[in-house]
């Protein structure tokens, strides 16, 4: 059974969505879920994402290292900007030093099974959820995580707002 965790986190969700919506580069990317990590180093894994929907990762805080490693790609720094990648490819994060919070935005594979009331609640929080049974532009498939506009940073967090 799907149990939403949104009720206890309403204000955090609203703040995250306000930040995301302030970046034109992130508009048009649909997601249903926000995964929040603190000082997490992930082992190689794949996500339970919806096929053809990308993941977006952002690293925040005062840290070094912690790069995103996607099979077939060079490690990618995600500190203070968003990186779009294919979460269905094996990926991990490198060792980090310091204090890092990371956000991973993605469309969960179970989206078509979510009750309409839950989908409507997420949309009310501002999540750009896809309609059920729709496919979006495919996630990156050439093995390289994307930075918007052929190498540009997707969304840079202004100085002084990184912690």
C-alpha positions in Angstrom: 0.0 0.0 0.0 1.3 3.5 -0.9 1.6 5.7 2.2 2.4 9.3 1.3 5.0 11.0 3.6 3.9 14.5 2.6 1.6 15.3 5.5 4.5 15.8 8.0 6.7 17.6 5.6 4.4 20.2 4.0 6.6 23.2 4.7 9.8 21.5 3.5 8.1 20.4 0.3 6.8 24.0 -0.3 10.3 25.4 0.2 11.9 22.9 -2.1 9.3 23.5 -4.8 9.6 27.3 -4.5 13.3 26.9 -5.2 12.9 24.5 -8.1 10.2 26.7 -9.7 12.5 29.7 -9.5 14.8 28.1 -12.1 13.5 28.2 -15.7 16.0 25.4 -16.6 14.0 22.9 -14.4 10.6 23.8 -15.9 9.1 21.0 -18.0 10.8 18.2 -16.1 8.2 16.1 -14.5 8.7 14.3 -11.2 6.6 12.7 -8.4 9.1 12.3 -5.6 11.8 14.1 -3.7 14.4 12.1 -2.0 16.4 14.0 0.7 19.8 12.7 1.8 22.2 14.0 4.5 25.9 13.0 4.3 25.0 9.9 2.3 27.4 8.0 0.2 25.5 5.7 -2.0 26.7 2.3 -3.2 26.2 1.4 -6.9 22.4 1.0 -7.5 19.6 1.7 -9.9 16.4 3.6 -9.0 12.8 2.5 -9.3 12.0 5.3 -11.7 9.4 5.5 -14.4 10.9 4.5 -17.7 11.8 7.5 -19.9 11.7 10.0 -17.0 15.1 11.5 -15.9 16.3 12.0 -12.3 17.6 15.3 -11.1 20.2 15.5 -8.4 21.4 18.6 -6.5 24.1 18.8 -3.8 23.9 21.5 -1.1 26.2 22.4 1.7 29.9 22.9 2.7 31.6 19.8 1.4 34.1 18.4 -1.1 33.8 15.3 -3.2 30.5 13.4 -3.3 30.4 13.4 -7.1 27.7 11.6 -9.0 29.1 8.5 -10.8 26.9 7.1 -13.6 28.2 4.0 -15.4 29.9 5.0 -18.6 30.3 8.6 -17.6 33.0 10.7 -15.9 32.1 11.6 -12.3 29.9 14.7 -12.2 30.0 17.5 -9.5 26.6 18.3 -8.3 27.5 20.8 -5.6 25.2 23.9 -5.8 23.6 22.9 -9.2 21.2 20.4 -10.6 22.3 17.5 -12.8 19.9 15.5 -15.0 20.7 11.8 -15.4 19.2 8.5 -16.1 18.4 6.9 -12.7 17.8 3.5 -14.4 21.5 3.3 -15.1 23.8 2.1 -12.3 25.0 5.1 -10.3 26.6 5.9 -7.0 28.3 8.8 -5.2 32.0 9.2 -4.3 33.5 9.8 -0.9 32.7 13.2 0.5 34.2 15.4 3.3 32.1 18.0 5.0 28.3 18.5 5.4 26.2 17.7 2.4 22.5 17.6 1.8 21.3 16.3 -1.6 18.0 16.2 -3.3 17.0 13.7 -5.9 13.9 14.4 -7.9 12.3 11.6 -9.9 9.1 10.1 -11.3 8.5 6.8 -9.4 7.7 3.6 -11.3 4.5 3.1 -9.3 3.0 6.5 -10.4 0.2 4.8 -12.5 -1.0 3.1 -9.3 -1.2 6.2 -7.1 -4.7 7.1 -6.0 -6.1 10.2 -7.6 -6.4 12.0 -4.3 -2.7 11.5 -3.6 -1.7 12.7 -7.1 -3.9 15.8 -6.6 -2.3 16.5 -3.2 1.2 16.3 -4.7 0.2 18.7 -7.5 -1.2 21.1 -4.9 2.3 21.2 -3.4 3.6 22.2 -6.8 5.2 18.9 -7.9 5.1 18.8 -11.7 3.7 15.2 -11.8 3.1 13.6 -15.1 -0.4 12.5 -16.0 -0.7 8.7 -15.7 0.0 6.6 -18.8 2.0 9.4 -20.5 5.6 9.3 -21.7 7.9 12.3 -21.5 11.0 13.1 -23.4 13.4 10.2 -22.8 16.1 10.4 -20.1 19.7 10.8 -21.3 20.8 7.6 -23.0 24.2 8.4 -24.3 25.9 7.5 -21.0 26.7 11.1 -20.0 24.7 12.9 -17.3 23.3 16.1 -18.7 23.9 19.6 -17.7 21.3 21.8 -19.4 22.2 23.4 -22.7 25.1 21.1 -23.6 27.2 21.6 -20.5 25.7 24.6 -18.8 24.7 24.4 -15.1 21.0 23.7 -14.7 20.3 25.7 -11.6 22.9 27.4 -9.5 22.1 28.1 -5.8 23.0 31.7 -5.0 26.0 32.3 -2.7 25.0 32.4 0.9 22.0 30.1 0.4 23.9 26.8 0.1 23.4 25.6 3.7 
